[in-house]
Amino acid sequence: MEPLNQALAAFALRGAPLYAGRYGSGHINDTYAVACDSGLMYIVQRVNGTVFPKPWELMENIAAVTAFLGRRTADPRRCLRLVPTRDGGPCFVDDQGGYWRAFPFITNSVCLQAPTRPEDFYQSGVAFGAFQRQLADFPAATLHEPIPNFHNTPDRYRKLHQALAEDPLGRAKDCQAEIRAYLDREAGADSIVKGLAEGALPLRVTHNDTKLNNVMLDYDTHEALCVIDLDTIMPGSALYDYGDSIRFGAATAAEDERDLGRMGLDLELFRTYTRGFLSACGDSLTERELRMLPVGARLMTLECGVRFLTDYLSGDTYFKISREGHNLDRARTQLRLVEDMERKWKEMEQIVKEVRA
């Protein structure tokens, strides 16, 4: 029996499957939309075991978080819910060792690849702010780390220093200005990691892929419904999720834009997302976290740039490229965005104060 058919037989679906076809635009997991004769639809996915070498730990995370969220809302459209296997498990393992999971299809919803209007970015903030509020008392330390040290910025700098020392392709000589700029900003790059280690920042459940296309919106109103794609949930800081949302969503150009004059921080989009995020967080964030929201935005952008530069120096072994120097272009745009945040720092702090008021 084909693995997909094995999986369809294994899950406690309501009704017999009539159709199963590829679904969505994701590039990591194999995703199928399944229609049953009951009129219900499901999303069935095979986890990419290469990207996630410990799928059982990943599924334990998802099972724990979705069960926790499910106890806080009766609305099936407001959070992901795992469909159990017929023997009550959270996932199914096929004859080839592939891990599968199933979710009820979220009806009358839409997933956008990019905002069609500023309100969409606001609703993205609402979704991830609600995610933080709903999970504020979840025991984050019990979660596995599917990608260890993912947002450990000092460790990212350690790897940059290693790449500089090895310089296998002799590329360092061609980007000395960028190297100096990133190294000049290494001091203080441990502020979030240090805050977590010292207990000054609370350990929270973090999503770690806070793009708009991981938010389900109501099809008619574009109101935020819930957050999806929980593969990278792990313990961390709320500043990681907020900061990466700003890095990606409030930038004025794509992260691989070659014309650096086009890259900067859009303060109105910064305000828009911050309004949505804080409106949904309620009082779940601490005073220190609130003050450090701009720090999260700057630090996540800096860290991402360090990763791009490291990969360029190492021979483009991690991020996919489509042209020569692609990762260096990415490193340059992130640096330009960091520089613009630094120029607009007082405005960023003021916007956070105004939104909080």
N, C-alpha and C positions, 0 to 999 in steps of 0.2 A: 504494500500500500504506500502511496506517495506520502511524504511527511505532512503536507497540508491536509490531506484527507485523514491521516492519523490524528492530527490535532483537532480537526472538526469533530471527529468521533469522540475525542477525549473530553471536551468541555461540555458543561451542563447548559447547553444552549436551549432556549425555549423554541421548539419547533425543529423541523428537519431543514438543513441547508439546501437552498435552491440554486444559489449562485455564489461564487467566490472569485473576486478579481482584484488585481493590483490596485492599490489606493494610495493617494498622496504623492508628495514630491521628496520624501526623505531619502537619504542616500546611505543610511547605516543599517537599519533593520529591514526585513522583508515584511511589508504591511499589506493586508488584504481586507477588503470590505466584504462582509458575508450577509446575504439576505436569506431569511428563513421563511418557511411557509406559514408561520404564525404572524407574519407582517413585521417582525422585529429584525433589526440589523445589528451587526457586531463588527468590531475591529479585532482582527486576529493577527498577531505579529510573531515572527521568529526573531529572537535576539541574535545580533551579530556577535558570535563568540570570539572573533578576532579582535574587535574593538573592545569588547567586554569579556575578558578571559575568565571571570568568576561570575557567570550568569546567575548562579543560585544566590549569591550574596546580593546581587542587584535586585533580584526578585523578592528577597526577604525585605529589602528596603521599601520597595514599592508596595508590597502587601501590608507592611506596618503603617506606612503613611496613608495609603488610601483607606484602610480600615479606620484609622484615627479621624480622617476627614469625613468619612461617611457617617460617623456617629454624631457629627456636628451639623449635618444638613439632611433634610428629608427629600430635597429636590434632586432627582437623579441627573439633572443637567449641570449641577453646581460643583461636582467633583467626579474624578475618575473612580470607577468601581471595577475591581477585578471580577471576572466570571470564574467561579471555581471549576476545577476539573470534576469529573463524575465521582471521584473518590475524595473530593473536598480539598485538594491541593491548590496552591496559587498559580501553578504552571505545569506544563506537560513537557516531558522529554521524549523526543521521537527515537526511532531505531538508529538514527545516525548521530545521536547525542545532541541534537538541536533543541534549544529551549524555546517554548512557545507560551504566550499569554493571550488572554482575550478580555475585551472591555465592551460593555454595551455602547452602541453608537449614540453619540449625543445628537439628538434630533433638532432640526431647524437651527442649525449652527453653521458658522463659517470660520475658516482659518485663513487669515490674510498673510501674504508674503511680505507686504509692505503697507504702510498706512495709506489710506485714501484721503485722509483729512487728519488734522491734529487731534481730533476727538478719539481716533483710533489709538494713538499713542497714549492718551490719557487713560483709556480703558485698559491698555496693557499695564499701566501703573496700578490701576485698581486691582487687576487680577493678581499681580505679584505682591501687592500690599496686603490683599486679603489672604494670600497664601501664608505670609509671615504671621498675620494675626491669628489665623486658624491653627497654626502649628506652634504658637508661642510657648505652650506648655508641653510640647512633645519632647521626650527625652532624647535630644539630638545625639548625645554621645553613644547611644545604642546602635546607631546606623553604621553600616560599613562604608568604606571609602572606595568606590569603584575606580577612581583615579587618584591615587595617593599624592599628596602635596600639590593638588591642582592649583590652588590659589596661595601657595606658600611663596610669596614674592622673594624673600631672601634666597630660597632654594632656586628660584628662576634666575636670580643674579649669579648664584654659584655656577649654574650651568653655562651662563654667558661667559664667565671668567674661564671656565674649562674650554669652551669653544675658542676663545681668544688665544689661549695657551697652545692649543693644538692646531688651529687654523689650517685644516687639512687641504683646502683648495687655494690658500694664499689670498683670500678675499679681504682680509682685515685692512690691508693697505689702501683699498679703494673706498672705504667708508669710515675713515678716521674721525670725521666730524660727528657722525652719528654715534660712534662708539663713545667718544668723549662726552657727548650730551647725555647719553644714558648712564654712563658711569658717574657723572656729576650729580645725578639724581638718586644714586644708590642710598645715600644717607637718609634715613627716615622711611625707607621703603618697607621697613618691618613693622610699621605702626599698628596695622591690624593684627598681624600674627602675634606681635608682642602683647597687644591688648587682650587677645584671646588667651594666651598662655598665662597672663597675670590675673585673669578674671575680671579685668576692667571692662571687657566687652563680653556679652553673653554668647555662649555657643548655641547656634540655632540650626534648624534645618534649612539648607540652601538648595536652590534649584540648579544653578550654575549654567543655564542656557536660556537666559531671560529675553529671548527675542519675541517679537510680536507673533511669529508663526507658531509659537508654543502656547498661544492663548486661544481658546474657543470663544467666539463672540456670537451673540444672538443674531440670526440671519436677518431679521427685520429691523432691529433697533441698533445693532452693533454694540450692545451692552455686554460687558465682560461676563462670561459664565464661569470658566474654570481654566486652570493651568494644566497642560498636558506634557507628554514626553518627560517622564520622571526618571529616566535612566541615570542621570548624573546627580540625583539628590544625594547629599552627604552632609556631615557636620561642617559648620563654617560660620561666617558672619553675614548678617543681613546686608552689610555694606558691600559684600561681593555682588549680590544679585542686583541691588540698586545701582551700584557703580557700573556694572557691565551693561545694564539697560541704557544708561546715559551714554556710555562710550559708543554703543552701536546706534542708538536711536536718536540722539540729539546732535550727532555729527552732521556737518553740512556737506560731506562728500563720502563716497564709498571708501572702505578701508584700504583699497589698493589703487586709489586715485593717484595718477602721476603728476597732475598739476596741483602742487601743494598750496597754491594760492586759494584753492577752492575749499580747503579743509579748515574747519574751525568748530567752535561750539555755538550752537544756536540757543541763545538764552531763553527764548520763548518756548522752545521745545523742552529745555531743561525745566522751566517752570511748569509746563503742562504735565510732564511725567511726574514731577515731584508732587504736584497737587493730587494726581490720581493715586499715587503710592501712599502718601500720608493720609489721604481721606479714608483709605481702606485699612491702613495699619491700626487706626485708632490709637490707643495708649499703650500698644504692645512694645514699642521701642523705648529704650532708655534715653535719658538726657544726653549721655555721651554719644550714643549712636546717632541721634538727631543732629548733634553738632558736627559729627564727622561725615555726614552724607557727601559733602563736596570732596572730602578726602577719599571716600570710596570711589567716586567718579574718576578722580585723577589717578589713583593708585591702580585701578583696574585697567585703565588706558596705558599707563606706564608698563605694567606687567605684560600686557598683550604685546606691546612694542618690543620689550625685551625678548619675548618668545619668538617673534618674527625675526629679530636680528640674530638670535642664537641659531635659529634654523637656517638662515641664509649662510652664516659662517660655517655651519656644519655640513652644508651641501644639500639643503632642502630635503631633509629626510622625514619630516613630519607633516607640514602643511603642503597641500597640493599646489602646484604652480602651473601656469599656462604660458609663461614667458620667462626669459632670462631676467634675473633680478627681481622677480615678482615679490619675494619675501622682503627684500630690501625696500622696495616701494611701500610695502605694508608697514615696515618699521618706521619709515619716514613719515607716513601719514599719522601714525599714532603719536610720534614725537611732536609733530605740528599741533595735534589736538591737545596734547599735554601742555605745550607752550601757550596755547590760546586759553586753556583753563587757568593757567597761572596768571595770565594778564587779566582775566575776568574774575579772579578769585573773590574780590570784595562783592561783586555783583552776585556771584553764586551763593555766598554766605547770606547776603541780604534777601535773596529770593527764598531761601529755606526759612529764614526768620519770618518773612511775610506770609508764606504758606502756612506756617505753624500757628500764626496769630489768630 
